[in-house]
Structures are given as C-alpha cells and as structure tokens.
C-alpha cells in the first residue's frame, strides 16, 4: 500500500466508532451480545454519564438498539443492530489494512 493509500484509508475510518468510549461499548456488545447498561458499565469501567451519552449517540446513528425490559426491575438493554455489527466489522478490517499498510513506513529514530 502506498503512503497516499494509507492516508486515504485512515481518512475513511468510521469517526463515530473511533471514539474510545463508543468503541468500548460496541466491542462489549459485539462480544457479549445484548446487555443492560449496568452490565456495560461493569464490563467497560465507563461512568454512567459516559454510557448514557454514548449509547444514545450510537442509538441515534442506528448502530445500537435500546429497549426497556423487566429483569426483576426495569432496566435498559442495549444491543448492536445489524448495521452496528457491519460498521464495527468494517472498522476492524480497515484498521487491520491500515496497520499492514503502515509496515515499513516508520521513519528512522533520531540519533
């Protein structure tokens, strides 16, 4: 991959999922499947505020579905939508290509 192709690949990455917190949430849901916001909090270490804000952004963008459920008490369950799964997998594949394309481009260390 040429240097220009590497730059183009990086420019095409999904900005929504490149946020560390949203990526953590999406990866957690990808690995564990539907989960309550409490389960996501425990699994990711994010704050309630971070989870609330970022799951809403993911839901508004169609990557995550939020639904209310009763599990002994009312809870909110989040799950990746098909679009969310496709976008996450596409991001991971693009990052893989980017890493491969960068091999050999590291500039020499200053002496």
C-alpha positions in Angstrom: 0.0 0.0 0.0 1.4 3.4 -0.9 1.7 6.2 1.6 -1.2 8.0 -0.2 -3.4 4.9 0.1 -2.6 4.6 3.8 -3.7 8.2 4.3 -6.9 7.7 2.3 -7.6 4.5 4.3 -7.2 6.4 7.6 -9.4 9.2 6.4 -12.3 6.8 5.6 -12.4 5.3 9.1 -15.8 5.5 10.9 -15.5 8.6 13.1 -18.4 7.6 15.3 -16.8 4.3 16.4 -13.3 5.8 16.6 -14.3 7.4 19.9 -12.7 5.3 22.7 -15.8 5.1 24.7 -18.2 4.3 21.9 -15.7 1.7 20.6 -15.6 0.1 24.1 -19.4 -0.1 24.2 -19.7 -1.5 20.7 -16.9 -4.1 21.3 -18.6 -5.1 24.6 -21.9 -5.7 22.9 -20.2 -7.5 20.0 -18.5 -9.9 22.3 -21.3 -10.3 24.9 -24.5 -9.7 23.0 -27.4 -7.7 24.4 -26.6 -6.2 27.8 -28.1 -3.9 30.4 -26.4 -0.6 30.8 -25.3 -1.8 34.3 -23.5 -4.8 32.6 -21.9 -2.5 30.1 -20.7 -0.2 33.0 -19.2 -3.1 34.9 -17.6 -4.6 31.8 -16.1 -1.4 30.4 -15.4 0.7 33.5 -17.1 3.7 31.9 -19.1 6.2 34.1 -22.9 6.3 34.0 -22.7 9.6 32.2 -20.4 8.2 29.5 -22.7 5.2 29.0 -25.8 7.3 28.8 -24.4 9.8 26.4 -22.6 7.3 24.1 -25.3 4.7 23.9 -27.7 7.4 22.9 -25.4 8.6 20.2 -24.9 5.0 18.9 -28.7 4.5 19.0 -29.4 7.8 17.2 -27.0 6.7 14.5 -28.6 3.3 14.1 -25.7 1.3 15.5 -27.3 0.2 18.8 -30.9 -0.5 19.7 -32.1 0.4 23.2 -35.1 -1.2 24.8 -36.7 -1.2 28.2 -37.1 -4.6 29.9 -38.0 -6.0 33.3 -35.3 -8.2 34.9 -36.6 -8.1 38.4 -36.7 -4.3 38.0 -37.0 -2.0 35.0 -33.7 -1.9 33.0 -32.5 -0.6 29.7 -31.0 -3.2 27.4 -28.6 -2.3 24.6 -27.8 -4.4 21.6 -25.9 -3.9 18.3 -28.1 -3.6 15.3 -27.1 -5.4 12.1 -25.8 -2.0 10.8 -23.8 -1.7 14.0 -22.3 -5.1 13.6 -21.4 -4.4 9.9 -19.9 -0.9 10.8 -17.8 -2.4 13.6 -16.5 -5.2 11.5 -15.8 -2.8 8.7 -13.8 -0.6 11.1 -11.8 -3.5 12.4 -11.0 -4.7 8.9 -10.0 -1.2 7.9 -7.7 -0.9 10.9 -6.1 -4.2 10.0 -5.4 -2.9 6.5 -4.1 0.3 7.9 -1.7 -1.4 10.2 -0.5 -3.7 7.3 -0.1 -0.7 5.1 2.0 1.2 7.6 4.6 -1.6 7.9 7.8 -0.3 6.6 6.8 3.4 6.8 8.2 4.1 10.2 10.8 6.9 10.0 14.2 6.2 11.4 14.7 7.2 15.1 16.7 10.4 15.6 20.2 9.7 16.9 
